[in-house]
Every structure is written in structure tokens, then in C-alpha cells.
């Protein structure tokens, strides 16, 4: 697997893949990268308090077998933000 975070300066990208990927199905994803705000409140151990809330409340998040990802992300955001 190859993962690289870049800041493109134009709309076109050219990528080079390993030889063993040639003539095989591969998946290419392009997603925005979200950086954590360094000004966010941290606890005494340096952990982001909102992130800790997410892990603490994770068992309370109910996930149906048919996942509605938008609703799930909204629920996660409610815990984190």
C-alpha cells in the first residue's frame, strides 16, 4: 500500500506505481486531508479532550446493519465537536 499526503498546486496529478501493480486492478482515492486544530483543548496527558470523548462514548454509538454513513458521521461529530 502506498499513502502520500501532498498539497497539489494544480488540478492534474501524475503518479508512479510499483512494478508489481502494473496490469492489476488498483484503487486510487483522492480525499481532502483534515488537519487537527493545534489550538484544541488537551487534557493533562496531552490528549485532545474531544477525541477522548469520542473513545469514551464509542460504546454508546449504535450502528445498524444497514449503515447510513452520513447519519453515523453526524453522530460522531456530535460527540467530537
N, C-alpha and C positions, 0 to 999 in steps of 0.2 A: 504494500500500500504506500502511496505517496501522498503527503499532505504538505502544502506550502501556503503560507499566508502572504499575499502580496498586496501592493497598492498600485493598481493599474493606472497608467497615465493616458490611456486611450481605450477605445471600445473593443479593439481586437487583441487577442492573446494568441501566442504560439507556444505550444507545449511540446516537450520532448519526453517520450515514454521509454521505459526499459525494453530492450530487445525481446524479452520473453512475453511482453504484452502484445507484440505485433501479431496480427491475424487472429486475435482473440477478442471476445466481447469485453469491453471495459465500460465503466460508468464514470462520467465526468460531471461533477456538481459545481455550480458556481453560486455561492451564497455570500451575503454580506457578513462581515465579521464584526461582532459586537464586543467592544472592549468594556471591561468593568470600570466604573467611575471610581477613581482612586480616592475621591473625597468621601466615599460612603463610610458610614459608621462601622467601626470594628470593635469586637469585644476585647477583653484583657489578653487573649491569646493571639490577637491579630486576625481572627476570623471575621468575615463580613457577617454582621448580625442578621441581615435579611437572608443570606444563604443558609445560615444556621436555622432560621425559622423554617425554611423550606424542608430541610432534612428532618427537623423535629416534627413537622406536621405531615410529612410524606405518608405515613401510615393512614392518615385520615382522608387522603385523596382517593376517591372511589373511581375506578376505571372499569367501564363496561366492556364487554367482549367486542362490541362494535365501537371502536374508538372514534370519537369525534375530536380530532386533534385540535381544532380551534377552541372548543369548549374546554378541553384539557389544558391548553396553554393559558387560557384566561384564568382558570382556577390556579394554576401555578403562579402566574403573575400576581394574582390577588395575595398570595402568601408571601411572595418575594418583595413586592413593591409597597 
